[in-house]
């Protein structure tokens, strides 16, 4: 399970980044940069997916190792 800590931390960072996105309906006086928000959302999604894939591969490696050992 070495290396899973960084993947879990990455998932937590992605979740925190996603949680910091502004609400869909900003107040009248707020200005929203839609392109920056879209980029942040895509980056958060990609980061989350990449870290989830790391966890899946690690799980497969653990299962393969256990199968080989007995």
Secondary structure by P-SEA (a helix, b strand, c coil): ccaaaaaaaaaaaaaaaaaaccccccccccccaaaaaaaaaaaaaaaaaaaaaaaaaaaaaaaaaaaaac
